[in-house]
């Protein structure tokens, strides 16, 4: 949940300033990838529980 909140706040801030976007592009891609991986892991684990 904290990662989702950080992405919701951080992505618009990064898009708002071109200089910040260039500096934080890699971090945003990594954060988005981690978020997607967590969604997939939770889905797979939920499959085994139910």
PDB file of N, H, CA, C and O in Angstrom:
ATOM      1  N   UNK A   1       0.816  -1.180   0.000  1.00  0.00           N
ATOM      2  CA  UNK A   1       0.000   0.000   0.000  1.00  0.00           C
ATOM      3  C   UNK A   1       0.871   1.259   0.000  1.00  0.00           C
ATOM      4  O   UNK A   1       0.528   2.259  -0.631  1.00  0.00           O
ATOM      5  N   UNK A   2       1.982   1.200   0.702  1.00  0.00           N
ATOM      6  H   UNK A   2       2.260   0.388   1.215  1.00  0.00           H
ATOM      7  CA  UNK A   2       2.879   2.355   0.717  1.00  0.00           C
ATOM      8  C   UNK A   2       3.497   2.601  -0.653  1.00  0.00           C
ATOM      9  O   UNK A   2       3.674   3.749  -1.058  1.00  0.00           O
ATOM     10  N   UNK A   3       3.824   1.529  -1.365  1.00  0.00           N
ATOM     11  H   UNK A   3       3.680   0.596  -1.036  1.00  0.00           H
ATOM     12  CA  UNK A   3       4.386   1.682  -2.703  1.00  0.00           C
ATOM     13  C   UNK A   3       3.365   2.315  -3.638  1.00  0.00           C
ATOM     14  O   UNK A   3       3.718   3.181  -4.439  1.00  0.00           O
ATOM     15  N   UNK A   4       2.117   1.902  -3.550  1.00  0.00           N
ATOM     16  H   UNK A   4       1.830   1.199  -2.899  1.00  0.00           H
ATOM     17  CA  UNK A   4       1.064   2.489  -4.375  1.00  0.00           C
ATOM     18  C   UNK A   4       0.909   3.972  -4.070  1.00  0.00           C
ATOM     19  O   UNK A   4       0.782   4.786  -4.984  1.00  0.00           O
ATOM     20  N   UNK A   5       0.918   4.323  -2.793  1.00  0.00           N
ATOM     21  H   UNK A   5       1.021   3.662  -2.051  1.00  0.00           H
ATOM     22  CA  UNK A   5       0.801   5.729  -2.413  1.00  0.00           C
ATOM     23  C   UNK A   5       1.988   6.532  -2.937  1.00  0.00           C
ATOM     24  O   UNK A   5       1.814   7.642  -3.440  1.00  0.00           O
ATOM     25  N   UNK A   6       3.188   5.977  -2.821  1.00  0.00           N
ATOM     26  H   UNK A   6       3.330   5.075  -2.413  1.00  0.00           H
ATOM     27  CA  UNK A   6       4.376   6.671  -3.316  1.00  0.00           C
ATOM     28  C   UNK A   6       4.302   6.882  -4.823  1.00  0.00           C
ATOM     29  O   UNK A   6       4.699   7.938  -5.316  1.00  0.00           O
ATOM     30  N   UNK A   7       3.802   5.898  -5.561  1.00  0.00           N
ATOM     31  H   UNK A   7       3.479   5.041  -5.160  1.00  0.00           H
ATOM     32  CA  UNK A   7       3.674   6.048  -7.007  1.00  0.00           C
ATOM     33  C   UNK A   7       2.597   7.059  -7.368  1.00  0.00           C
ATOM     34  O   UNK A   7       2.768   7.833  -8.309  1.00  0.00           O
ATOM     35  N   UNK A   8       1.486   7.063  -6.631  1.00  0.00           N
ATOM     36  H   UNK A   8       1.347   6.434  -5.867  1.00  0.00           H
ATOM     37  CA  UNK A   8       0.408   8.020  -6.909  1.00  0.00           C
ATOM     38  C   UNK A   8       0.890   9.448  -6.693  1.00  0.00           C
ATOM     39  O   UNK A   8       0.502  10.351  -7.435  1.00  0.00           O
ATOM     40  N   UNK A   9       1.718   9.658  -5.700  1.00  0.00           N
ATOM     41  H   UNK A   9       2.033   8.924  -5.097  1.00  0.00           H
ATOM     42  CA  UNK A   9       2.233  10.996  -5.424  1.00  0.00           C
ATOM     43  C   UNK A   9       3.448  11.305  -6.294  1.00  0.00           C
ATOM     44  O   UNK A   9       3.569  12.415  -6.812  1.00  0.00           O
ATOM     45  N   UNK A  10       4.334  10.351  -6.458  1.00  0.00           N
ATOM     46  H   UNK A  10       4.236   9.450  -6.037  1.00  0.00           H
ATOM     47  CA  UNK A  10       5.605  10.605  -7.129  1.00  0.00           C
ATOM     48  C   UNK A  10       5.529  10.762  -8.632  1.00  0.00           C
ATOM     49  O   UNK A  10       6.259  11.576  -9.198  1.00  0.00           O
ATOM     50  N   UNK A  11       4.673  10.011  -9.293  1.00  0.00           N
ATOM     51  H   UNK A  11       4.080   9.350  -8.833  1.00  0.00           H
ATOM     52  CA  UNK A  11       4.615  10.061 -10.759  1.00  0.00           C
ATOM     53  C   UNK A  11       4.138  11.422 -11.256  1.00  0.00           C
ATOM     54  O   UNK A  11       4.784  11.980 -12.143  1.00  0.00           O
ATOM     55  N   UNK A  12       3.044  11.991 -10.739  1.00  0.00           N
ATOM     56  H   UNK A  12       2.520  11.538 -10.019  1.00  0.00           H
ATOM     57  CA  UNK A  12       2.658  13.324 -11.218  1.00  0.00           C
ATOM     58  C   UNK A  12       3.707  14.392 -10.924  1.00  0.00           C
ATOM     59  O   UNK A  12       3.901  15.310 -11.721  1.00  0.00           O
ATOM     60  N   UNK A  13       4.379  14.275  -9.792  1.00  0.00           N
ATOM     61  H   UNK A  13       4.221  13.530  -9.144  1.00  0.00           H
ATOM     62  CA  UNK A  13       5.430  15.238  -9.470  1.00  0.00           C
ATOM     63  C   UNK A  13       6.573  15.107 -10.467  1.00  0.00           C
ATOM     64  O   UNK A  13       7.132  16.113 -10.904  1.00  0.00           O
ATOM     65  N   UNK A  14       6.923  13.889 -10.828  1.00  0.00           N
ATOM     66  H   UNK A  14       6.469  13.072 -10.473  1.00  0.00           H
ATOM     67  CA  UNK A  14       8.010  13.673 -11.789  1.00  0.00           C
ATOM     68  C   UNK A  14       7.629  14.193 -13.172  1.00  0.00           C
ATOM     69  O   UNK A  14       8.474  14.745 -13.877  1.00  0.00           O
ATOM     70  N   UNK A  15       6.368  14.024 -13.568  1.00  0.00           N
ATOM     71  H   UNK A  15       5.681  13.576 -12.995  1.00  0.00           H
ATOM     72  CA  UNK A  15       5.923  14.531 -14.867  1.00  0.00           C
ATOM     73  C   UNK A  15       5.819  16.054 -14.882  1.00  0.00           C
ATOM     74  O   UNK A  15       5.924  16.661 -15.948  1.00  0.00           O
ATOM     75  N   UNK A  16       5.617  16.678 -13.737  1.00  0.00           N
ATOM     76  H   UNK A  16       5.531  16.185 -12.871  1.00  0.00           H
ATOM     77  CA  UNK A  16       5.395  18.122 -13.677  1.00  0.00           C
ATOM     78  C   UNK A  16       6.652  18.908 -14.030  1.00  0.00           C
ATOM     79  O   UNK A  16       6.558  19.983 -14.622  1.00  0.00           O
ATOM     80  N   UNK A  17       7.813  18.394 -13.681  1.00  0.00           N
ATOM     81  H   UNK A  17       7.889  17.521 -13.200  1.00  0.00           H
ATOM     82  CA  UNK A  17       9.048  19.119 -13.962  1.00  0.00           C
ATOM     83  C   UNK A  17       9.934  18.277 -14.869  1.00  0.00           C
ATOM     84  O   UNK A  17      10.306  17.161 -14.508  1.00  0.00           O
ATOM     85  N   UNK A  18      10.276  18.802 -16.043  1.00  0.00           N
ATOM     86  H   UNK A  18       9.973  19.709 -16.336  1.00  0.00           H
ATOM     87  CA  UNK A  18      11.102  18.024 -16.985  1.00  0.00           C
ATOM     88  C   UNK A  18      12.450  17.596 -16.396  1.00  0.00           C
ATOM     89  O   UNK A  18      12.915  16.488 -16.665  1.00  0.00           O
ATOM     90  N   UNK A  19      13.071  18.448 -15.609  1.00  0.00           N
ATOM     91  H   UNK A  19      12.694  19.348 -15.391  1.00  0.00           H
ATOM     92  CA  UNK A  19      14.371  18.089 -15.038  1.00  0.00           C
ATOM     93  C   UNK A  19      14.220  16.915 -14.075  1.00  0.00           C
ATOM     94  O   UNK A  19      15.040  15.997 -14.083  1.00  0.00           O
ATOM     95  N   UNK A  20      13.195  16.940 -13.262  1.00  0.00           N
ATOM     96  H   UNK A  20      12.529  17.686 -13.256  1.00  0.00           H
ATOM     97  CA  UNK A  20      12.968  15.852 -12.313  1.00  0.00           C
ATOM     98  C   UNK A  20      12.633  14.563 -13.046  1.00  0.00           C
ATOM     99  O   UNK A  20      13.009  13.483 -12.590  1.00  0.00           O
ATOM    100  N   UNK A  21      11.934  14.653 -14.172  1.00  0.00           N
ATOM    101  H   UNK A  21      11.629  15.530 -14.543  1.00  0.00           H
ATOM    102  CA  UNK A  21      11.577  13.461 -14.951  1.00  0.00           C
ATOM    103  C   UNK A  21      12.830  12.767 -15.459  1.00  0.00           C
ATOM    104  O   UNK A  21      12.934  11.542 -15.393  1.00  0.00           O
ATOM    105  N   UNK A  22      13.778  13.540 -15.965  1.00  0.00           N
ATOM    106  H   UNK A  22      13.693  14.535 -16.018  1.00  0.00           H
ATOM    107  CA  UNK A  22      15.012  12.951 -16.492  1.00  0.00           C
ATOM    108  C   UNK A  22      15.784  12.253 -15.374  1.00  0.00           C
ATOM    109  O   UNK A  22      16.339  11.173 -15.576  1.00  0.00           O
ATOM    110  N   UNK A  23      15.814  12.865 -14.215  1.00  0.00           N
ATOM    111  H   UNK A  23      15.363  13.742 -14.051  1.00  0.00           H
ATOM    112  CA  UNK A  23      16.581  12.306 -13.100  1.00  0.00           C
ATOM    113  C   UNK A  23      15.920  11.079 -12.478  1.00  0.00           C
ATOM    114  O   UNK A  23      16.609  10.173 -12.009  1.00  0.00           O
ATOM    115  N   UNK A  24      14.593  11.047 -12.472  1.00  0.00           N
ATOM    116  H   UNK A  24      14.033  11.783 -12.853  1.00  0.00           H
ATOM    117  CA  UNK A  24      13.910   9.982 -11.733  1.00  0.00           C
ATOM    118  C   UNK A  24      13.212   8.966 -12.628  1.00  0.00           C
ATOM    119  O   UNK A  24      12.432   8.150 -12.136  1.00  0.00           O
ATOM    120  N   UNK A  25      13.476   9.000 -13.932  1.00  0.00           N
ATOM    121  H   UNK A  25      14.110   9.662 -14.332  1.00  0.00           H
ATOM    122  CA  UNK A  25      12.807   8.076 -14.846  1.00  0.00           C
ATOM    123  C   UNK A  25      13.098   6.621 -14.487  1.00  0.00           C
ATOM    124  O   UNK A  25      12.183   5.797 -14.454  1.00  0.00           O
ATOM    125  N   UNK A  26      14.362   6.299 -14.219  1.00  0.00           N
ATOM    126  H   UNK A  26      15.105   6.968 -14.246  1.00  0.00           H
ATOM    127  CA  UNK A  26      14.723   4.918 -13.899  1.00  0.00           C
ATOM    128  C   UNK A  26      14.050   4.461 -12.607  1.00  0.00           C
ATOM    129  O   UNK A  26      13.560   3.335 -12.524  1.00  0.00           O
ATOM    130  N   UNK A  27      14.027   5.326 -11.608  1.00  0.00           N
ATOM    131  H   UNK A  27      14.425   6.240 -11.675  1.00  0.00           H
ATOM    132  CA  UNK A  27      13.390   4.984 -10.337  1.00  0.00           C
ATOM    133  C   UNK A  27      11.896   4.731 -10.518  1.00  0.00           C
ATOM    134  O   UNK A  27      11.345   3.823  -9.895  1.00  0.00           O
ATOM    135  N   UNK A  28      11.240   5.516 -11.357  1.00  0.00           N
ATOM    136  H   UNK A  28      11.687   6.253 -11.863  1.00  0.00           H
ATOM    137  CA  UNK A  28       9.811   5.311 -11.606  1.00  0.00           C
ATOM    138  C   UNK A  28       9.560   3.999 -12.334  1.00  0.00           C
ATOM    139  O   UNK A  28       8.592   3.302 -12.031  1.00  0.00           O
ATOM    140  N   UNK A  29      10.415   3.653 -13.288  1.00  0.00           N
ATOM    141  H   UNK A  29      11.202   4.219 -13.534  1.00  0.00           H
ATOM    142  CA  UNK A  29      10.253   2.376 -13.994  1.00  0.00           C
ATOM    143  C   UNK A  29      10.459   1.205 -13.046  1.00  0.00           C
ATOM    144  O   UNK A  29       9.713   0.226 -13.092  1.00  0.00           O
ATOM    145  N   UNK A  30      11.458   1.300 -12.193  1.00  0.00           N
ATOM    146  H   UNK A  30      12.064   2.095 -12.155  1.00  0.00           H
ATOM    147  CA  UNK A  30      11.710   0.225 -11.225  1.00  0.00           C
ATOM    148  C   UNK A  30      10.549   0.116 -10.238  1.00  0.00           C
ATOM    149  O   UNK A  30      10.095  -0.987  -9.933  1.00  0.00           O
ATOM    150  N   UNK A  31      10.072   1.245  -9.743  1.00  0.00           N
ATOM    151  H   UNK A  31      10.440   2.141  -9.991  1.00  0.00           H
ATOM    152  CA  UNK A  31       8.937   1.229  -8.825  1.00  0.00           C
ATOM    153  C   UNK A  31       7.689   0.652  -9.461  1.00  0.00           C
ATOM    154  O   UNK A  31       6.954  -0.101  -8.823  1.00  0.00           O
ATOM    155  N   UNK A  32       7.448   1.001 -10.716  1.00  0.00           N
ATOM    156  H   UNK A  32       8.045   1.613 -11.234  1.00  0.00           H
ATOM    157  CA  UNK A  32       6.287   0.454 -11.422  1.00  0.00           C
ATOM    158  C   UNK A  32       6.435  -1.045 -11.633  1.00  0.00           C
ATOM    159  O   UNK A  32       5.467  -1.792 -11.488  1.00  0.00           O
ATOM    160  N   UNK A  33       7.635  -1.486 -11.973  1.00  0.00           N
ATOM    161  H   UNK A  33       8.421  -0.879 -12.090  1.00  0.00           H
ATOM    162  CA  UNK A  33       7.876  -2.918 -12.155  1.00  0.00           C
ATOM    163  C   UNK A  33       7.690  -3.701 -10.868  1.00  0.00           C
ATOM    164  O   UNK A  33       7.120  -4.792 -10.874  1.00  0.00           O
ATOM    165  N   UNK A  34       8.172  -3.142  -9.761  1.00  0.00           N
ATOM    166  H   UNK A  34       8.635  -2.255  -9.755  1.00  0.00           H
ATOM    167  CA  UNK A  34       7.997  -3.800  -8.467  1.00  0.00           C
ATOM    168  C   UNK A  34       6.518  -3.867  -8.112  1.00  0.00           C
ATOM    169  O   UNK A  34       6.049  -4.881  -7.596  1.00  0.00           O
ATOM    170  N   UNK A  35       5.779  -2.790  -8.387  1.00  0.00           N
ATOM    171  H   UNK A  35       6.160  -1.966  -8.806  1.00  0.00           H
ATOM    172  CA  UNK A  35       4.343  -2.777  -8.095  1.00  0.00           C
ATOM    173  C   UNK A  35       3.614  -3.845  -8.904  1.00  0.00           C
ATOM    174  O   UNK A  35       2.769  -4.561  -8.367  1.00  0.00           O
ATOM    175  N   UNK A  36       3.934  -3.958 -10.188  1.00  0.00           N
ATOM    176  H   UNK A  36       4.621  -3.376 -10.625  1.00  0.00           H
ATOM    177  CA  UNK A  36       3.307  -4.976 -11.040  1.00  0.00           C
ATOM    178  C   UNK A  36       3.664  -6.372 -10.540  1.00  0.00           C
ATOM    179  O   UNK A  36       2.807  -7.255 -10.499  1.00  0.00           O
ATOM    180  N   UNK A  37       4.924  -6.575 -10.160  1.00  0.00           N
ATOM    181  H   UNK A  37       5.620  -5.857 -10.193  1.00  0.00           H
ATOM    182  CA  UNK A  37       5.341  -7.876  -9.636  1.00  0.00           C
ATOM    183  C   UNK A  37       4.585  -8.219  -8.354  1.00  0.00           C
ATOM    184  O   UNK A  37       4.185  -9.368  -8.162  1.00  0.00           O
ATOM    185  N   UNK A  38       4.388  -7.243  -7.481  1.00  0.00           N
ATOM    186  H   UNK A  38       4.713  -6.310  -7.637  1.00  0.00           H
ATOM    187  CA  UNK A  38       3.641  -7.498  -6.251  1.00  0.00           C
ATOM    188  C   UNK A  38       2.190  -7.859  -6.542  1.00  0.00           C
ATOM    189  O   UNK A  38       1.625  -8.731  -5.882  1.00  0.00           O
ATOM    190  N   UNK A  39       1.585  -7.202  -7.516  1.00  0.00           N
ATOM    191  H   UNK A  39       2.044  -6.494  -8.052  1.00  0.00           H
ATOM    192  CA  UNK A  39       0.204  -7.526  -7.889  1.00  0.00           C
ATOM    193  C   UNK A  39       0.127  -8.967  -8.394  1.00  0.00           C
ATOM    194  O   UNK A  39      -0.797  -9.698  -8.040  1.00  0.00           O
ATOM    195  N   UNK A  40       1.086  -9.374  -9.213  1.00  0.00           N
ATOM    196  H   UNK A  40       1.837  -8.779  -9.501  1.00  0.00           H
ATOM    197  CA  UNK A  40       1.093 -10.739  -9.749  1.00  0.00           C
ATOM    198  C   UNK A  40       1.326 -11.752  -8.630  1.00  0.00           C
ATOM    199  O   UNK A  40       0.656 -12.783  -8.580  1.00  0.00           O
ATOM    200  N   UNK A  41       2.269 -11.466  -7.735  1.00  0.00           N
ATOM    201  H   UNK A  41       2.813 -10.628  -7.775  1.00  0.00           H
ATOM    202  CA  UNK A  41       2.554 -12.381  -6.627  1.00  0.00           C
ATOM    203  C   UNK A  41       1.334 -12.537  -5.729  1.00  0.00           C
ATOM    204  O   UNK A  41       1.005 -13.653  -5.326  1.00  0.00           O
ATOM    205  N   UNK A  42       0.663 -11.442  -5.412  1.00  0.00           N
ATOM    206  H   UNK A  42       0.930 -10.535  -5.739  1.00  0.00           H
ATOM    207  CA  UNK A  42      -0.538 -11.526  -4.575  1.00  0.00           C
ATOM    208  C   UNK A  42      -1.624 -12.320  -5.290  1.00  0.00           C
ATOM    209  O   UNK A  42      -2.334 -13.101  -4.656  1.00  0.00           O
ATOM    210  N   UNK A  43      -1.761 -12.134  -6.593  1.00  0.00           N
ATOM    211  H   UNK A  43      -1.184 -11.500  -7.108  1.00  0.00           H
ATOM    212  CA  UNK A  43      -2.745 -12.907  -7.352  1.00  0.00           C
ATOM    213  C   UNK A  43      -2.443 -14.392  -7.342  1.00  0.00           C
ATOM    214  O   UNK A  43      -3.351 -15.207  -7.180  1.00  0.00           O
ATOM    215  N   UNK A  44      -1.179 -14.755  -7.513  1.00  0.00           N
ATOM    216  H   UNK A  44      -0.442 -14.093  -7.644  1.00  0.00           H
ATOM    217  CA  UNK A  44      -0.792 -16.170  -7.500  1.00  0.00           C
ATOM    218  C   UNK A  44      -1.010 -16.765  -6.111  1.00  0.00           C
ATOM    219  O   UNK A  44      -1.546 -17.866  -5.985  1.00  0.00           O
ATOM    220  N   UNK A  45      -0.599 -16.047  -5.075  1.00  0.00           N
ATOM    221  H   UNK A  45      -0.163 -15.153  -5.178  1.00  0.00           H
ATOM    222  CA  UNK A  45      -0.805 -16.546  -3.715  1.00  0.00           C
ATOM    223  C   UNK A  45      -2.289 -16.663  -3.389  1.00  0.00           C
ATOM    224  O   UNK A  45      -2.700 -17.599  -2.703  1.00  0.00           O
ATOM    225  N   UNK A  46      -3.084 -15.737  -3.865  1.00  0.00           N
ATOM    226  H   UNK A  46      -2.750 -14.977  -4.422  1.00  0.00           H
ATOM    227  CA  UNK A  46      -4.529 -15.804  -3.648  1.00  0.00           C
ATOM    228  C   UNK A  46      -5.120 -17.026  -4.343  1.00  0.00           C
ATOM    229  O   UNK A  46      -6.069 -17.627  -3.839  1.00  0.00           O
ATOM    230  N   UNK A  47      -4.574 -17.394  -5.483  1.00  0.00           N
ATOM    231  H   UNK A  47      -3.803 -16.906  -5.893  1.00  0.00           H
ATOM    232  CA  UNK A  47      -5.037 -18.580  -6.203  1.00  0.00           C
ATOM    233  C   UNK A  47      -4.841 -19.835  -5.353  1.00  0.00           C
ATOM    234  O   UNK A  47      -5.700 -20.717  -5.339  1.00  0.00           O
ATOM    235  N   UNK A  48      -3.711 -19.918  -4.644  1.00  0.00           N
ATOM    236  H   UNK A  48      -3.013 -19.202  -4.655  1.00  0.00           H
ATOM    237  CA  UNK A  48      -3.430 -21.087  -3.822  1.00  0.00           C
ATOM    238  C   UNK A  48      -4.251 -21.104  -2.536  1.00  0.00           C
ATOM    239  O   UNK A  48      -4.557 -22.179  -2.019  1.00  0.00           O
ATOM    240  N   UNK A  49      -4.609 -19.950  -2.018  1.00  0.00           N
ATOM    241  H   UNK A  49      -4.361 -19.077  -2.437  1.00  0.00           H
ATOM    242  CA  UNK A  49      -5.366 -19.877  -0.770  1.00  0.00           C
ATOM    243  C   UNK A  49      -6.825 -20.227  -1.011  1.00  0.00           C
ATOM    244  O   UNK A  49      -7.431 -20.954  -0.225  1.00  0.00           O
ATOM    245  N   UNK A  50      -7.380 -19.720  -2.081  1.00  0.00           N
ATOM    246  H   UNK A  50      -6.888 -19.130  -2.720  1.00  0.00           H
ATOM    247  CA  UNK A  50      -8.808 -19.949  -2.353  1.00  0.00           C
ATOM    248  C   UNK A  50      -8.946 -21.228  -3.036  1.00  0.00           C
ATOM    249  O   UNK A  50     -10.060 -21.634  -3.367  1.00  0.00           O
TER     250      UNK A  50
END
